[in-house]
């Protein structure tokens, strides 16, 4: 294994830079369960202001902030509408159902990540004792790296409101969406009653997510955070990293998007690889099944970490440079050249 790793498995692998670590070490702290941590309070206020919401609440993870939001919107036996590919449905351990007693009503995502409006409308249950009460529409932006169109979001959330539903956005990568679209993050958050914003992905913090919404909603979510084990004491050490990310690492996400586009263009030059999509910092590509395991092992031996399956995802982030993309493309090209039988 090489000393310098090129890790393309996810943007969750980012590590805090020395300046971020210094900010963490110097953080002013208090007991956040009592609401006394000044750094946490400053982060919550800053994120709420940036997102255009009344209040924010700091969580250890995006999974927990999403779950607390769902539980703040929905009661036991209620239902939320969500995409089949959504993180809250597919990748969070079934927490809404297991811990929140909330029934998910999944809908197949369209190729652009959206949930078709007619399918949303058809999924909303009649108010009848036979059915779970449909309370919430949950969307995700970005989803699979793709940015939901502002027009679609407006139409979907308008439909939800007309039918009496609240709206939640899993905005784990909403800053990627803002940078890619050129829209202020507040504009992307405005249609939603609550938004979960993660700092431990492309923004480079080691941990942390902030849920934003109305003061009334955040008060309810505050109780659920305690129930879910998310109350932390001197959490300012962690919040300081998120504040640093908010102040220094948002605009640079454009570099990750450019590197992903460069990676996609290079992959497209390899005959055996089919690029399925590239959006923001993610590239999805198909590789011959028989090459996946040996190629993953070969790349790992060269210090390049990937997760090779038939449809593979490559994710760029602040710890992956343009030269790292070049090294990766050269290694992939060499693998397939060596695999081609000589005439």
VENDACOR-V650121 format. One record per residue. N is the residue number from 1. RES is the residue in three letters. SS is DSSP state (~ for helix, > for strand, _ for the rest). PSI is psi in degrees with one decimal (999 if undefined). Layout:
N|RES|SS|PSI + N|RES|SS|PSI
//
This chain:
1|UNK|_|134.6 + 2|UNK|_|155.2 + 3|UNK|_|-41.8 + 4|UNK|_|115.1 + 5|UNK|_|139.5 + 6|UNK|>|101.7 + 7|UNK|>|107.4 + 8|UNK|_|14.1 + 9|UNK|_|-37.3 + 10|UNK|_|162.1 + 11|UNK|~|0.7 + 12|UNK|~|-11.8 + 13|UNK|~|-2.3 + 14|UNK|_|145.5 + 15|UNK|_|146.3 + 16|UNK|_|135.3 + 17|UNK|_|166.8 + 18|UNK|~|-39.2 + 19|UNK|~|-37.2 + 20|UNK|~|-41.9 + 21|UNK|~|-38.0 + 22|UNK|~|-40.6 + 23|UNK|~|-38.4 + 24|UNK|~|-43.9 + 25|UNK|~|-30.3 + 26|UNK|_|1.3 + 27|UNK|_|136.4 + 28|UNK|_|132.8 + 29|UNK|_|162.2 + 30|UNK|_|-169.4 + 31|UNK|_|107.3 + 32|UNK|~|-24.8 + 33|UNK|~|-33.0 + 34|UNK|~|-3.2 + 35|UNK|_|20.5 + 36|UNK|_|7.0 + 37|UNK|_|111.7 + 38|UNK|~|-31.2 + 39|UNK|~|-41.0 + 40|UNK|~|-45.7 + 41|UNK|~|-40.3 + 42|UNK|~|-40.1 + 43|UNK|~|-47.8 + 44|UNK|~|-42.3 + 45|UNK|~|-41.1 + 46|UNK|~|-42.9 + 47|UNK|~|-41.8 + 48|UNK|~|-43.8 + 49|UNK|~|-45.0 + 50|UNK|~|-36.5 + 51|UNK|~|-6.6 + 52|UNK|_|28.5 + 53|UNK|_|166.3 + 54|UNK|_|-35.6 + 55|UNK|>|162.1 + 56|UNK|>|161.0 + 57|UNK|>|126.2 + 58|UNK|>|133.0 + 59|UNK|>|156.8 + 60|UNK|_|-30.7 + 61|UNK|_|160.6 + 62|UNK|~|-33.5 + 63|UNK|~|-43.6 + 64|UNK|~|-38.3 + 65|UNK|~|-36.7 + 66|UNK|~|-46.1 + 67|UNK|~|-42.9 + 68|UNK|~|-36.6 + 69|UNK|~|-46.0 + 70|UNK|~|-40.4 + 71|UNK|~|-26.4 + 72|UNK|~|-30.8 + 73|UNK|~|-33.2 + 74|UNK|_|143.7 + 75|UNK|_|177.2 + 76|UNK|_|127.0 + 77|UNK|_|-2.2 + 78|UNK|>|176.1 + 79|UNK|>|146.8 + 80|UNK|>|145.5 + 81|UNK|>|132.5 + 82|UNK|>|156.6 + 83|UNK|>|148.9 + 84|UNK|_|-31.7 + 85|UNK|_|1.3 + 86|UNK|_|144.9 + 87|UNK|~|-41.0 + 88|UNK|~|-26.8 + 89|UNK|~|-44.1 + 90|UNK|~|-28.1 + 91|UNK|_|16.4 + 92|UNK|_|32.6 + 93|UNK|_|17.7 + 94|UNK|_|26.1 + 95|UNK|~|-36.8 + 96|UNK|~|-43.6 + 97|UNK|~|-43.9 + 98|UNK|~|-45.6 + 99|UNK|_|-27.8 + 100|UNK|_|-8.2 + 101|UNK|_|35.2 + 102|UNK|_|128.4 + 103|UNK|>|122.4 + 104|UNK|>|140.9 + 105|UNK|>|92.3 + 106|UNK|>|145.6 + 107|UNK|>|141.6 + 108|UNK|_|130.1 + 109|UNK|_|143.3 + 110|UNK|_|165.0 + 111|UNK|_|-28.4 + 112|UNK|_|6.1 + 113|UNK|_|-12.9 + 114|UNK|_|161.8 + 115|UNK|_|118.4 + 116|UNK|_|135.9 + 117|UNK|~|-38.9 + 118|UNK|~|-32.7 + 119|UNK|~|-35.7 + 120|UNK|~|-49.1 + 121|UNK|~|-41.5 + 122|UNK|~|-24.8 + 123|UNK|~|-17.0 + 124|UNK|_|122.6 + 125|UNK|_|150.1 + 126|UNK|_|151.0 + 127|UNK|_|99.9 + 128|UNK|_|141.9 + 129|UNK|_|-15.8 + 130|UNK|_|-19.2 + 131|UNK|_|151.9 + 132|UNK|_|147.7 + 133|UNK|>|120.6 + 134|UNK|>|116.9 + 135|UNK|>|-23.8 + 136|UNK|>|142.1 + 137|UNK|>|125.7 + 138|UNK|>|124.2 + 139|UNK|>|171.6 + 140|UNK|>|134.5 + 141|UNK|_|111.6 + 142|UNK|_|161.9 + 143|UNK|>|121.6 + 144|UNK|_|29.3 + 145|UNK|_|-14.4 + 146|UNK|>|141.9 + 147|UNK|_|124.5 + 148|UNK|_|138.5 + 149|UNK|_|142.9 + 150|UNK|~|-36.9 + 151|UNK|~|-44.3 + 152|UNK|~|-45.8 + 153|UNK|~|-42.8 + 154|UNK|~|-43.1 + 155|UNK|~|-42.2 + 156|UNK|~|-43.9 + 157|UNK|~|-32.4 + 158|UNK|~|-43.9 + 159|UNK|~|-45.2 + 160|UNK|~|-47.3 + 161|UNK|~|-40.7 + 162|UNK|~|-28.6 + 163|UNK|_|10.8 + 164|UNK|_|16.8 + 165|UNK|_|146.0 + 166|UNK|>|170.5 + 167|UNK|>|139.4 + 168|UNK|>|140.7 + 169|UNK|>|122.5 + 170|UNK|>|96.7 + 171|UNK|>|42.0 + 172|UNK|_|-38.5 + 173|UNK|_|36.2 + 174|UNK|~|-26.9 + 175|UNK|~|-32.1 + 176|UNK|~|-41.9 + 177|UNK|~|-40.6 + 178|UNK|~|-45.1 + 179|UNK|~|-42.8 + 180|UNK|~|-37.0 + 181|UNK|~|-18.9 + 182|UNK|_|10.8 + 183|UNK|_|145.2 + 184|UNK|_|145.0 + 185|UNK|~|-29.3 + 186|UNK|~|-35.1 + 187|UNK|~|-37.3 + 188|UNK|~|-28.0 + 189|UNK|~|-22.0 + 190|UNK|~|-39.5 + 191|UNK|_|-7.5 + 192|UNK|_|147.5 + 193|UNK|_|-29.3 + 194|UNK|>|150.3 + 195|UNK|>|132.5 + 196|UNK|>|123.9 + 197|UNK|>|122.2 + 198|UNK|>|142.8 + 199|UNK|_|-4.7 + 200|UNK|_|14.8 + 201|UNK|_|-117.8 + 202|UNK|_|-19.2 + 203|UNK|_|-11.9 + 204|UNK|_|3.0 + 205|UNK|_|153.0 + 206|UNK|_|-22.6 + 207|UNK|_|153.1 + 208|UNK|_|141.9 + 209|UNK|>|149.3 + 210|UNK|>|128.1 + 211|UNK|>|129.7 + 212|UNK|>|151.9 + 213|UNK|>|-160.1 + 214|UNK|_|159.5 + 215|UNK|~|-38.4 + 216|UNK|~|-43.7 + 217|UNK|~|-42.9 + 218|UNK|~|-32.1 + 219|UNK|~|-41.5 + 220|UNK|~|-43.9 + 221|UNK|~|-30.3 + 222|UNK|~|-41.8 + 223|UNK|~|-43.0 + 224|UNK|~|-32.3 + 225|UNK|~|-42.3 + 226|UNK|~|-45.3 + 227|UNK|~|-37.8 + 228|UNK|_|1.4 + 229|UNK|_|20.0 + 230|UNK|_|1.4 + 231|UNK|_|124.4 + 232|UNK|_|153.1 + 233|UNK|_|-99.5 + 234|UNK|_|67.4 + 235|UNK|_|-2.6 + 236|UNK|~|-27.6 + 237|UNK|~|-38.3 + 238|UNK|~|-40.9 + 239|UNK|~|-31.8 + 240|UNK|~|-35.9 + 241|UNK|~|-40.3 + 242|UNK|~|-39.3 + 243|UNK|~|-42.4 + 244|UNK|~|-43.8 + 245|UNK|~|-42.4 + 246|UNK|~|-36.7 + 247|UNK|~|-24.1 + 248|UNK|~|-19.8 + 249|UNK|_|8.4 + 250|UNK|_|-56.2 + 251|UNK|_|-32.1 + 252|UNK|_|-9.5 + 253|UNK|~|-26.1 + 254|UNK|~|-33.0 + 255|UNK|~|-39.6 + 256|UNK|~|-39.5 + 257|UNK|~|-41.7 + 258|UNK|~|-40.6 + 259|UNK|~|-36.6 + 260|UNK|~|-41.1 + 261|UNK|~|-39.4 + 262|UNK|~|-41.5 + 263|UNK|~|-44.6 + 264|UNK|~|-41.9 + 265|UNK|~|-39.9 + 266|UNK|~|-40.9 + 267|UNK|~|-35.5 + 268|UNK|_|-18.2 + 269|UNK|_|-7.6 + 270|UNK|_|118.2 + 271|UNK|_|-35.9 + 272|UNK|_|-6.2 + 273|UNK|_|132.8 + 274|UNK|>|114.5 + 275|UNK|>|120.3 + 276|UNK|>|-41.0 + 277|UNK|>|155.9 + 278|UNK|>|125.6 + 279|UNK|>|140.0 + 280|UNK|_|-119.5 + 281|UNK|_|21.3 + 282|UNK|>|140.0 + 283|UNK|>|129.7 + 284|UNK|>|131.8 + 285|UNK|>|148.2 + 286|UNK|>|135.3 + 287|UNK|_|152.2 + 288|UNK|_|131.5 + 289|UNK|~|-38.7 + 290|UNK|~|-15.1 + 291|UNK|~|-16.0 + 292|UNK|~|-55.6 + 293|UNK|~|-48.7 + 294|UNK|~|-34.2 + 295|UNK|~|-42.2 + 296|UNK|~|-42.4 + 297|UNK|~|-39.9 + 298|UNK|~|-42.4 + 299|UNK|~|-40.6 + 300|UNK|~|-39.0 + 301|UNK|~|-23.7 + 302|UNK|_|9.7 + 303|UNK|_|22.1 + 304|UNK|>|114.8 + 305|UNK|>|125.8 + 306|UNK|_|170.0 + 307|UNK|_|93.5 + 308|UNK|_|115.5 + 309|UNK|_|-178.5 + 310|UNK|_|-42.6 + 311|UNK|>|104.0 + 312|UNK|>|147.2 + 313|UNK|>|131.7 + 314|UNK|>|129.7 + 315|UNK|>|125.5 + 316|UNK|_|155.7 + 317|UNK|_|-176.6 + 318|UNK|_|-19.6 + 319|UNK|_|8.2 + 320|UNK|_|117.0 + 321|UNK|_|171.5 + 322|UNK|~|-37.7 + 323|UNK|~|-33.7 + 324|UNK|~|-37.5 + 325|UNK|~|-41.1 + 326|UNK|~|-42.1 + 327|UNK|~|-42.1 + 328|UNK|~|-45.5 + 329|UNK|~|-39.3 + 330|UNK|~|-40.2 + 331|UNK|~|-40.3 + 332|UNK|~|-44.5 + 333|UNK|~|-43.0 + 334|UNK|~|-39.2 + 335|UNK|~|-49.1 + 336|UNK|~|-30.4 + 337|UNK|~|-40.8 + 338|UNK|~|-26.8 + 339|UNK|~|-17.2 + 340|UNK|_|121.8 + 341|UNK|_|137.3 + 342|UNK|_|140.5 + 343|UNK|_|999
//
